[in-house]
Amino acid sequence: MAISFNLPPDVENDLAARWSDLGQAAKEAFVIEGYRTRKFGIGTARRLLGLETRSEVERFLFDRDVPIHYSVDDLEGDRQTLARLLGGDD
């Protein structure tokens, strides 16, 4: 699906002078807002941005001052995975 919207010509010219790829800037703003408001998660953000790894998405968000969503359940899951990988007791 392609998403488009019209800009007044003077606004388009002004913004195009600030961003070399206005379409990419709009996509990144969409990803930031969608993730920030929990409309979608890291996996969807990764796919929309065309990035390979979760850490690349986290770096993208961090560089734009967007907090990473990380719950107590996430922490517990990571703790259990680490214990399993290290052969520790759960």
Buried (B, 14 or more C-beta within 10 A) or exposed (E): EEEEEEEEEEEEEEEEEEEEEBEEBBBBEBBBEBBEEEEEEBEBBBEBBEBEEEEBBBEBBEEEEBEEEEEEEEEEEEEEEEEEEEEEEE
